[in-house]
Amino acid sequence: MTISSVELLKNLSEADGVSGYEKEIRAILVSYLKSTGKITSDKLGCLICEKKGSSSGPVVMLAAHMDEIGFMVKHITADGFIKFLTLGGWFTQVLPAKRVKVKGAKGDLFGVIGSKPPHLMTAEEAKKPLTLDNLFIDIGASSKKEAEQFGVRVGDAVVPVTEFREMHNKNILLGKAFDDRVGCAVMVKVLENLKKEKHANTVNGVATVQEEVGSRGGITGTFTVNPDVAIVLECRIANDFPGVEKHDLYSSLGKGVQITFCDPGMIP
């Protein structure tokens, strides 16, 4: 299936797939990749698409994680509000008023993250940063029983809701889960293009799981494929915005890809 890059990224960005709950995004990636190579999975759930070359090696792995940060239902209060855990790293202060979707047993339930309004806070409370204990999800239920009747269960995944948009500058896109659905889109396009090319290397596109909670799929996927060369297609934070000094500027939007030559885990 050949698809425009923007439409591909839109479909991947809007798909649900928080860490440990990657079923929906995996199915979408399979639909794009099944015509480009042999589809398999490892035991953790990583999706592997193998495109054979004219020789047995070297084996190349293109890796991009398909999971996104999100939440999990921890508790339902007597009044029908949902207390939750984070899956992956969140800056708690951006969560109030965020729209979310609970992946309930009877279907998706839309809600919003709430907190005690500032109008009702004491002066001391207003000075303190919000913590998860201060937050809840409101799905419109009036009791725990009603929330359970809606299909909410402890352990259900909760996904951020953000519509994909082209901004007024059509080269700038707005959406969720670009980390790392952009990498997944690049992987799909590379494997699509390889269908038209003769190549010696066997190339494995690997969409990994549970990266946001410890790069778990990156480990199992690598052991499964056992590549000679691995290219990780990952997002990096752009920091070309107010508050960043020029000497700290290392990444600007629209200035091309970054090739990381040093990180906290490796000095070449």
Buried (B, 14 or more C-beta within 10 A) or exposed (E): EEBEEEEBBBBBBBBBBBBBBBEBBBEBBBEBBEEBBEBEBBEBBBBBBBBEBEEEEEBBBBBBBBBBBBBBBBEBEEEBBBBBEBBBEBEBEEBBEBEBBBBBEEEEBEBBBBBBEEEEBEEEEEEEEBEBEBBBBBBEBEBBEBBBEBBBBEEBBBBBBBEBEEEEEEEEBEBBBBBBBBBBBBBBBBBBEBEEEEEEBBBBBBBBBBBBBEBBBBBBBBEBBEBEEBBBBBBEEBBEEEEEEEEEEEEEEEEEEEEEEEEEEEEE
